[in-house]
Amino acid sequence: MALEHLLFPLCSAMYLVTLLGNTAIVAVSVLDVHLHTPMYFFLGNLSILDICYTSTFVPLMLVHLLSAQKTISFIGCAIQMCLSLSTGSTECLLLAIMAYDRYLAICQPLRYPVLMSHRLCLLLAGAAWVLCLFKSVTETIITMRLPFCSHLVSHFTCEILAVLKLACSDTSVSEVLLLVGAILLLPVPLAFICLSYMLILATILRVPSAAGRRKAFSTCSAHLAVVLLFYGTVIFMYMKPKSKEASISDEVFTVLYAVVTPMLNPVIYSLRNKEVKEAARKVWGRRRTSK
């Protein structure tokens, strides 16, 4: 109980920072016309995803930290499972799309406005949201139709692997779907991201200005740090050998990619960006002037 009382203010503070940081990014990206570009369009989508992704876990987790009865309804469990799968999967694809956008901007600067048009931005983002939602709904329905031997989930969320451990019947169909989805959404996009950044780094090395190279390298390293944090924890969760008993490490890694990563994304991707800072000052200045 003492540990739970310690975790409550910590998780509450991280959740509040996540909401404020990502909401600020979305607001600034919408209100400042100078940020109506593909890069900030995708950053806005990422911030919305982070808010949705974290909100599927943290509010109920905070309630359970202070409650003696840690329960959730069957429908609530299915909704939480579906939303967490959908938002997490969409973020995997969006990170790859963002890497492709940066590749075009740095390696194909003259053709960038044509290659990354507003229509293509909408198509890429919309396809990622819709396809991952369809995939997650399918996986959730198949999983929740299984007969369960117990109603006690050895996890603080309705995480699909934890729920599958409760099944009395064969779970091979669900496991195959998860494996196929994990391969398509983890190694494939990650390899695409690595390839994009290898080409970006090769282009940066040819930049004559030392200051320009340092700035570009700093941006790439920050992006790759978050990519490795997010993909590393998810790959560990979904591609490690299955065990019958719940592991403490499972919950730790779930907290890591469900709470910590969305909290850090605004700082690493956007709040350190001079354009975003300048846009935030303009928006705040207009608000104070209007008052």
N, C-alpha and C positions, 0 to 999 in steps of 0.2 A: 504493500500500500504506500510505503514511503517513496518507493521508486516511481509509482504512478503519479503521486503528488509532485514529484520533481519533473517528470516528463510533461505534465499538463502545461505549466507556464512556458516551457521550452518549445513544445510543439505549437502552442498558441501563438507565441511570438514569431516563429518561423512561418506559420500560416498567414499571419497578418502582414508580414513583410512580403510574402509571395503575392497576396492580393493587391497590396498597394503598389508594388513594383510593376507587376504585369498590367494592372489597370492603368497606371501612368503611361506605360508604353503604348497601349492601345489608344488612349485619349490623345496623346501627342501625335501619334501617327495619323489620326483622323483629322485633328484640328489644324495641323500645320501643312499647308499645301506643298511646301518644299520637301516634305517627306512622303509625298504620294508617288513613290517609286517602287519597283518590284522588291528591292531589298527590304524596305520597311513594311510593305504589304505582307511579306512572309513573316517578318518579325512580329507584326500584329497578330497574325494567325498563330504563331508560336506562343505568344502571351495568352491568347484566348484558350489555347489548348492546355497550357500550364495551369490556368485558373480552374478549368473544368476537371483536369486530371487530379489535381490536389483536392478539389472539393468533393470528389467521389470517396475519398478516404478519410480526410482529416476531421471534418465536423463530427461524424459518428464516433471516430476514434477518441476525440476529446470527451465526448459524453461518456464513453465506456471507461475512460481513465478515472472518472469520478463516481462511477456507478457500480453498485455491487452486482447488479444484473446486467450482464453484457449480452444483449439479445438483439436480433434483427429478424424481421419477417421473411418468409420465403420469397415473396415478390420483391421486397427490398434487397435481399441478397442477389437475386437475379439482375435487378437494375444496376446495383453496384458493380457486379461482375461485368456486365455488358458495357457500361460506361468506362470502366477502367481499361478494359481490353481495347475498346474503340479509340479512346483518346491516346493511350500509350502507343498503339499501332500507328495512328495518324502522325504522331510526333516522330516516329522512326522515318516515315516517308518524307515528312516535311524537312527534317534535317538533311536528307539527301537532296531534296529540291533546292534548299538554301545553298548547299555546296555547289550545285550546278549553276545557280544564279551567280555566285561569286566567281566561278570559273569563266562564265561568259563575260562578266564585267571586267575581269582582269586580263584574260587571255584573248578576248574578242571585243575590245572596247568600241571599235568603229561600228561593228554590226550588232552590238548589244541591244540598242533600242528596237531594232527590227526582230532579232531573235527572241528576246524576252518581252513580248508585247503584253499589254494589259489583258487582252483576251486569253493569252497563254497562261498568265499568272492565275486568272480565275479558273481556268480549266485544270491546271495542275493542283491547285489547292482544293478545289471542289471534288476532283477525282479522289484525292487522298482521303478526304472526310467521308465521302459516300462509300467507297470500296471498303474502308476499314470498319465502318459501321455495319455494312452488310456481313462482313466476315465475323464480326464480334457477335452480332445477333444470332448467326448460325451456330457458332460455338456455344453460346450461352443456352440456346434452346436444346441442343443435343445433350449438354451436360446436365441441365436441370430436369430433364425427362428421365434420368437414371434413377433406379431405386437406391435409397440410402440406408445404411445400417445404423447410422447415428446422426444426431442433429447438433453435435458438438464440433465446431470447426476449430482446429488447433492453429489459429491464426487470428490476428486482430481485424482482418477484413475477409470478405467473401472472395478471396483470391482463388482463381479457377483450379490451380493445382491442389490447394488445400481442400477444396470441395470434392475433387475427384477422389481423394483418399478415403472419403466416406462412402463411396459407392459399393454396393454389394455385388453388382453384376460386372460384366466385361466392359472395360473403359477404353478398349483399343481404338474405337472409332474417334473418340474425343482426343485421345493421345496422338493419333495420326494427324488429325486436323491441326492440333497445336504444333506438332513438329513441322508440318508443311508451312504453316503460317510463320513459325519462328525462323525457318530457313529463308522464306521470301522477305521477311521484314527485318531480319537482323544481319546475317552475313552479306546478303546481296546489296542492300543499301549502304552498309558499312564499307564494302569494297568499292562501291561507286564513289563514296565520299573520299576515301583514301586516294583513289585515282584522280579525282578532281583536284585535290590539294597537292598531289605530286606534280600535276601540270601547272598549277598555280605557283608553286615554289620554283619550278623550273623557269617560269616567266619572270618571277620576282628577282631571281639571281641575275637576270640580264638587265635589271634596272640600274642605270649608272649612279643615281643618287643614293648615298649611304643612308640618309635620313628616310628616304622613301622605302628602302628595303627594310629598315628597322620597324617602321610603322606597319608595313604589310606583314612582316613576320610576327609581330605582336598580335595583330588581328587574327592571323591564322592559328597561332598557338592557343589563344583564348577559345576560339571556336572548337578546335580539336580537343581541348581539355574537357569541355562540356559534352562533346560527342562521345569521347571515351568514357566519361563518367556515366552517362545515360546508357550507352550500349553495353558497357562492361557489366553493370549491375543487372540489366535485363537478360543478357546472354547467360550470366551465372544462374539467374532464377529459372529460366525456361529451357536451357539446354544441358544442364548438369544431370547426372544420373538420378533417376527417381528413387526416393526412399520412402518407406512406409511410415516412418515417424517424422513428425514435424521438427524442423531444425530451427534453432534460435537465429542462425545466420540468415535463414529465409526471411524472417521478420525484419532483421536489421537491414538487409538489402532492399526490402520493400519500402521501408521508411526512407532509405537513402534516395531511391529514384522517385518516390512519391511525394517527398517533402523537400529534401535538400536541393535536388537538381532544379525543380521549378523555381525555388527561391533564388538560386544563383544565376539562372538564365538572364533575367533582366539586367543584372550587374555586368555580366560578361559580354552579352550580346549588344546591349543597347545603352545602358546608363553610363558606360565608359566612353560612349561615342560622342564626339564633340557636336555633331549635327543634332543629336537628340537632346543634349544639354542645352544648346542654343534654342532649339524649338521649345523646350520646356520653359525656358526663361521668357520667351515671347508670349507663350500661352498664359503663363502666370502673370506677366506684366499686363496683358490685355484684361485679365480678370480683375486685377487690382484697380486698373483705370476705370473699368465699367462700374465698379462700386463707388 
